[in-house]
Amino acid sequence: MRTRSPDLKVAIVHYWFTGYAGGERVVSALADMFPQADLFALVAKPDALPASLRSHRVTTSFLQKIPGSTRWYRHLLPLQPIALEHLDVSGYDLILSSESGPAKGVISPARTCHICYCHSPMRYLWDMFHDYRRAMNPVVRTIFSASAHYMRTWDLASAARVDYFVANSFNVAARIRKHYRRESMVIHPPATIPNAAISARVDDYYLVVSRLIDYKRVDLAIETCKRLGRRLRVVGDGDQYKRLRRMAGAGIEFLGHLEDSDLHHCYARCRALLFPGEEDFGIVPVEAQSFGRPVIAYGRGGALETVIGMPEGGFSAETATGVFFPEQTPESMAAAIDRFETAEASFDPHFIQSCAQRFDLPRFQSSMSEFIGHCLEEFHRPHGPVALNTPALAGQMQ
C-alpha cells in the first residue's frame, strides 16, 4: 500500500538491523507505504536486510565502525544515545521511529513531525529491569545497573522529542502511559502469514517458536512436556540453547532456525502452539492461528489481545482460539494442556484462522496511513500538535 504525498521526505529510524523479526516486519510495512523513505539504524548487517528494504538508502551510526558491533551491539548501551543523536535527520518532513531498542532519540527540527511506533519502552530499562539483572554475573550486573540509570534518564527525556506515539498493543500503551506519561494510539502490527492454509492432518506434537533467551520461558514448556510425556518441537536459537538441551527429555526435539516453508509446515501440523512467556504483543501466536492452530498461552501481556481463551469450566471451544494458564509454573501450564486436550476436537480451525485476520498487513497499513494523515494535518496547523487524549485524535485504531 503506497501513501499519498510522494514528495514527502521521510526517514524511518529503527534500532538495529541484525535479524528479521516483528520490529523489522513493521519497518518493511512502513517502507512499502513510503517507497521514498530513507532508513537509519545504530548498526546493520547487510545480509539481514530483507529484499523489501534493500532498495532504500540505509545510514548507520558511528557504532557500525566498531569491530564486532553488529554482534555485540547490546553491550554498547552507554554509547547508543550519543550515536542516535549524531544521526542527521534534519532534512526530513516526517520521521517514523520504530522503538524497542533506542530509536526515538534522534534530534529533529521543529518543522519535522516525529511519530514513534513503539513495540515497547526498552524492557531491560523498565518492566523487566530486575529480571535482566538477576540473569547477569556480578561484574556485568554492576556495570549494567550504573548505565541503566543513566539510560532511563535519557530515555524519558527522548520521549519528549516524539510528537505522537503509536503502541503495538494496549499492553504497551499502558507502559507508555506509565513510564513516559504520554497517550498513544493502538495499532496492532502485521502478524498473519499470507496464504496460510489449514492442514488436513495434525501430528502428535506441541510447538514452541521462540528465541532461546530467559524471559521467553521456553524452559517452562520443556519441563511441562517432560512431566506430561508429550512430544515438543522447539524452533529457534539463542543463548539458552545448551542449558535447554541439557534439561530436555527424549520427546523434546530442537529444530534450530528454520526457513519459512519448514516453519509454516510445523505451524500447520502441530496440535497447538505453546506460548509460555509474557510478550509486548507476540507475533508467534498470530502466525500459528493463521494456520488454524490453537494456542496455549500464559495469560498476561499481548497474548490477551491476540488469543480468545476457552471459558473457564467449559468443555467446548467452537468460539475460542486457545487456552490461558494463570501462573508461569509447570503445574499451571500442565492444567491448561489438560483442558485443551479435553476440548481439542471442538476447536474450529476455520474460526481460529478468521480471527487471525484482524492482524493482517492491509489492515495495519490502512490504519497507519489514516493515523499519519491525522498527525500531519494536526501538526501543521498554526497551533501545532495536540495530545492524543484530546477529541481530535482520541480512540484506538485496530
C-alpha positions in Angstrom: 0.0 0.0 0.0 1.5 3.3 -1.1 0.6 6.5 0.7 -0.2 9.9 -0.8 2.4 12.7 -0.9 5.2 11.0 -2.7 7.2 14.3 -2.4 7.2 14.0 1.4 10.7 13.5 2.7 10.5 10.5 5.1 13.1 9.0 7.5 12.4 5.6 9.1 14.6 5.1 12.2 15.0 1.6 13.6 17.2 0.5 16.4 19.2 -2.1 14.5 19.0 -4.4 11.5 20.6 -7.6 12.7 17.8 -10.1 12.0 14.2 -10.2 10.8 11.5 -10.3 13.5 8.4 -8.3 14.4 10.2 -4.9 14.5 11.7 -5.4 11.1 8.3 -6.6 9.7 6.8 -3.3 10.8 9.6 -1.3 9.2 9.1 -3.3 6.0 5.4 -2.4 6.0 6.1 1.3 6.6 8.8 1.3 3.9 6.3 -0.1 1.5 3.9 2.7 2.3 6.7 5.2 1.7 9.0 4.0 -1.1 10.9 7.2 -1.0 11.9 6.8 2.7 15.5 6.6 3.9 16.4 4.2 6.7 18.5 4.9 9.7 19.8 2.5 12.4 22.5 2.2 15.0 24.0 -0.8 13.3 23.0 -3.0 10.4 24.1 -6.3 8.9 23.7 -6.0 5.1 22.6 -9.6 4.8 20.0 -9.2 7.5 18.0 -6.7 5.4 15.0 -8.3 3.7 14.7 -7.8 0.0 11.9 -5.4 0.5 14.3 -2.9 2.2 17.4 -3.2 0.0 16.2 -0.5 -2.4 16.2 2.1 0.4 19.2 4.0 1.4 20.4 2.9 4.8 22.5 5.1 7.1 24.1 3.7 10.3 25.7 5.4 13.3 29.4 5.5 14.2 28.8 2.3 16.2 28.9 0.5 12.9 32.7 1.2 12.7 33.4 -0.6 16.0 34.7 -4.1 15.3 32.1 -6.7 16.2 29.4 -4.1 16.8 26.8 -5.9 14.7 27.1 -8.9 17.1 27.8 -7.1 20.4 25.6 -4.1 19.9 23.6 -4.7 23.1 26.9 -4.2 25.1 27.3 -0.7 23.6 24.2 0.5 25.5 26.0 3.6 27.1 27.1 4.8 23.6 23.7 4.4 22.0 22.2 7.8 23.0 25.0 9.8 21.5 25.1 7.6 18.4 21.4 8.2 17.8 21.8 12.0 18.4 24.6 12.1 15.8 22.3 10.7 13.1 21.4 13.7 10.9 17.6 13.6 10.1 17.3 17.4 9.8 16.3 17.3 6.1 13.1 15.3 6.6 9.4 16.3 6.8 8.4 13.1 8.6 10.2 10.8 11.0 8.8 7.4 11.8 10.8 5.7 14.6 10.5 2.0 15.4 11.2 1.7 19.1 12.1 -1.3 21.2 15.8 -0.7 21.5 16.5 3.0 21.4 15.4 4.7 18.2 13.2 7.6 19.1 16.1 9.7 20.4 17.1 11.3 17.1 17.1 15.1 17.2 14.9 16.8 14.6 14.0 20.4 13.8 10.7 21.9 14.9 9.2 21.7 11.4 9.6 17.9 11.4 6.7 15.7 12.6 8.0 12.7 14.6 5.8 9.6 15.0 7.1 6.8 17.1 5.7 3.2 16.6 6.6 1.7 20.0 6.9 -2.0 20.3 7.7 -1.4 23.9 9.7 1.0 26.1 13.0 -0.7 26.4 12.2 -3.8 28.6 15.7 -4.1 30.1 15.4 -0.5 31.5 11.8 -0.6 32.7 9.4 -3.5 33.1 12.0 -6.3 33.1 15.0 -4.5 34.6 15.2 -6.8 37.6 14.7 -9.9 35.6 17.6 -9.0 33.4 19.8 -8.1 36.4 19.2 -11.4 38.1 20.4 -13.3 35.0 23.8 -11.4 34.9 27.0 -12.3 36.7 28.1 -9.8 39.5 30.5 -7.8 37.3 28.1 -7.3 34.4 25.3 -6.6 36.8 27.2 -3.7 38.4 28.1 -2.1 35.1 24.6 -2.7 33.7 22.9 -1.1 36.8 25.0 2.0 36.5 24.4 2.5 32.8 20.7 1.6 33.1 20.1 4.5 35.5 21.7 7.0 33.0 19.8 5.4 30.1 16.5 5.7 31.9 17.0 9.4 32.4 17.9 9.8 28.7 15.1 7.6 27.6 12.5 9.6 29.4 14.0 12.8 28.0 14.0 11.5 24.5 10.3 10.6 24.8 9.6 14.4 24.8 11.1 14.5 21.3 8.2 12.5 19.9 5.2 14.3 18.7 2.8 11.3 18.5 3.1 7.7 19.9 1.6 4.6 18.4 1.6 1.5 20.6 1.6 -2.0 19.1 -0.9 -3.2 21.8 -3.0 -2.0 24.7 -0.4 -3.7 26.9 2.4 -1.4 25.5 0.1 1.6 25.6 -0.2 1.1 29.4 3.7 1.0 29.6 4.0 4.2 27.6 1.5 5.9 29.9 3.3 4.6 33.0 6.9 5.4 32.0 6.6 8.4 29.7 3.2 9.8 30.9 2.1 10.0 27.3 -1.0 8.8 25.5 -0.7 6.6 22.4 -2.8 5.3 19.5 -3.0 1.4 19.5 -2.4 -0.1 16.1 -1.5 -3.8 16.2 1.4 -4.8 13.9 1.0 -7.0 10.8 1.3 -10.6 12.1 -0.6 -13.0 9.9 1.1 -15.2 7.4 -0.4 -14.5 3.9 -1.9 -17.5 2.1 -1.6 -19.8 5.2 -3.5 -23.0 4.6 -5.3 -25.2 7.1 -3.8 -28.7 7.1 -6.0 -31.7 6.7 -3.5 -33.6 9.0 -2.4 -32.7 12.5 0.6 -34.6 14.0 1.2 -35.6 17.6 3.4 -32.7 18.9 3.2 -29.4 20.5 5.3 -26.5 19.2 7.4 -23.6 20.6 8.7 -20.9 18.2 11.0 -18.5 20.1 14.4 -17.0 20.6 16.0 -19.2 23.3 16.5 -16.5 26.0 15.5 -16.2 29.6 12.3 -14.2 29.5 10.7 -16.3 26.7 10.4 -19.1 29.3 11.0 -21.9 26.9 12.3 -23.9 29.9 8.7 -23.9 31.3 7.3 -25.5 28.1 10.1 -28.1 28.1 9.6 -29.0 31.8 5.8 -29.2 31.4 6.0 -31.5 28.4 8.6 -33.7 30.1 6.2 -34.2 33.1 3.2 -34.9 30.9 5.2 -37.1 28.5 4.2 -35.0 25.5 6.2 -34.5 22.3 7.5 -31.0 21.8 9.3 -29.3 18.9 11.3 -26.2 19.7 12.1 -23.8 16.8 14.7 -21.1 17.4 18.2 -20.3 18.6 19.7 -18.3 21.4 21.9 -18.1 24.5 19.9 -20.7 26.4 20.3 -23.4 23.8 22.8 -25.5 25.7 21.0 -25.3 29.0 17.7 -26.1 27.5 19.2 -29.1 25.6 20.5 -30.5 28.9 17.2 -30.3 30.6 15.2 -31.7 27.7 13.9 -35.3 27.6 13.6 -37.8 24.8 10.4 -36.4 23.4 11.8 -32.9 23.0 13.2 -32.0 19.6 15.3 -28.9 18.8 15.0 -27.8 15.2 17.1 -24.6 15.4 16.3 -21.8 12.9 14.0 -22.9 10.1 13.3 -21.5 6.7 9.8 -20.1 6.3 8.5 -23.1 4.4 9.6 -25.5 7.1 8.4 -23.3 9.9 5.0 -23.0 8.2 4.8 -26.8 8.0 5.4 -27.0 11.7 2.7 -24.5 12.5 0.2 -26.2 10.2 0.7 -29.7 11.7 1.1 -29.0 15.5 -1.6 -29.9 18.0 -1.2 -26.4 19.5 1.4 -23.7 20.0 2.8 -23.3 23.5 3.5 -19.7 24.4 4.9 -19.6 27.9 6.4 -16.1 28.1 4.9 -12.6 28.6 5.2 -10.6 25.4 4.5 -7.0 24.5 2.3 -8.2 21.6 3.5 -11.5 20.4 3.5 -12.3 16.7 4.1 -16.0 17.0 0.6 -16.8 18.4 -1.0 -14.9 15.5 1.2 -16.8 13.0 0.1 -20.1 14.5 -3.6 -19.1 14.3 -3.1 -18.1 10.7 -2.9 -21.9 10.1 -5.9 -22.5 12.2 -3.9 -23.9 15.2 -4.9 -23.2 18.8 -2.5 -21.5 21.3 -1.9 -22.4 24.9 -0.6 -19.2 26.4 0.4 -17.5 29.7 -2.5 -15.2 30.4 -0.5 -11.9 30.6 0.6 -9.3 28.2 -0.1 -9.2 24.5 -1.5 -12.7 24.3 -4.7 -11.4 25.9 -5.2 -9.3 22.8 -4.5 -12.0 20.2 -5.9 -15.2 21.7 -9.5 -15.8 22.6 -9.4 -18.1 25.7 -11.7 -21.0 26.2 -14.2 -20.2 29.0 -13.3 -21.5 32.5 -15.1 -24.7 33.2 -16.1 -25.1 29.5 -15.7 -28.3 27.6 -16.3 -26.8 24.2 -14.2 -24.4 22.2 -16.0 -23.5 19.0 -15.6 -19.8 19.6 -12.1 -19.9 21.2 -8.7 -19.8 19.7 -6.8 -21.1 22.7 -6.4 -21.7 26.4 -4.8 -19.5 29.0 -2.8 -20.5 32.2 -2.6 -18.0 35.0 0.9 -18.8 36.5 4.3 -19.5 35.0 4.6 -22.9 36.7 4.7 -26.4 35.2 1.6 -27.2 37.2 -0.4 -24.3 35.8 0.7 -25.0 32.3 0.0 -28.7 32.6 -3.5 -28.0 33.7 -4.0 -25.8 30.7 -2.8 -28.6 28.4 -5.2 -31.0 30.1 -8.0 -28.5 29.5 -7.0 -28.2 25.9 -6.9 -31.9 25.3 -10.3 -32.4 26.8 -11.8 -29.9 24.3 -9.3 -30.4 21.5 -11.8 -31.9 19.0 -14.1 -28.9 19.4 -11.7 -26.2 18.3 -12.6 -24.8 14.9 -9.6 -24.2 12.7 -11.5 -22.0 10.3 -12.8 -19.8 13.2 -9.3 -19.6 14.5 -7.9 -18.6 11.1 -10.6 -16.0 10.6 -9.8 -14.4 14.0 -6.1 -14.0 13.0 -7.1 -11.9 10.0 -7.6 -9.0 12.5 -3.8 -8.6 12.3 -3.2 -8.7 8.5 -0.9 -6.3 6.6 -3.6 -4.3 4.7 -5.4 -3.5 8.0 -2.1 -2.3 9.5 -1.2 -0.1 6.6 -4.7 1.4 6.3 -4.7 2.3 10.0 -1.2 3.7 9.9 -1.9 5.7 6.8 -5.0 7.2 8.3 -3.3 8.0 11.6 -0.2 9.5 9.9 -2.5 11.7 7.8 -4.3 12.9 11.0 -1.0 13.7 12.7 0.5 15.6 9.8 -2.7 17.7 9.4 -2.7 18.4 13.1 1.0 19.1 13.3 1.0 21.7 10.6 -2.0 23.7 12.0 -1.0 27.1 13.3 -1.4 25.9 17.0 0.8 22.8 16.4 0.4 19.2 17.6 -2.1 18.2 20.3 -2.0 15.4 22.9 -3.7 12.2 21.8 -6.2 12.4 24.6 -7.9 15.4 23.0 -11.1 14.8 21.0 -9.2 15.4 17.7 -7.3 12.2 18.0 -8.8 10.2 20.8 -9.5 6.5 20.4 -7.7 3.4 19.1 -7.4 2.1 15.6 -7.4 -1.7 15.2 
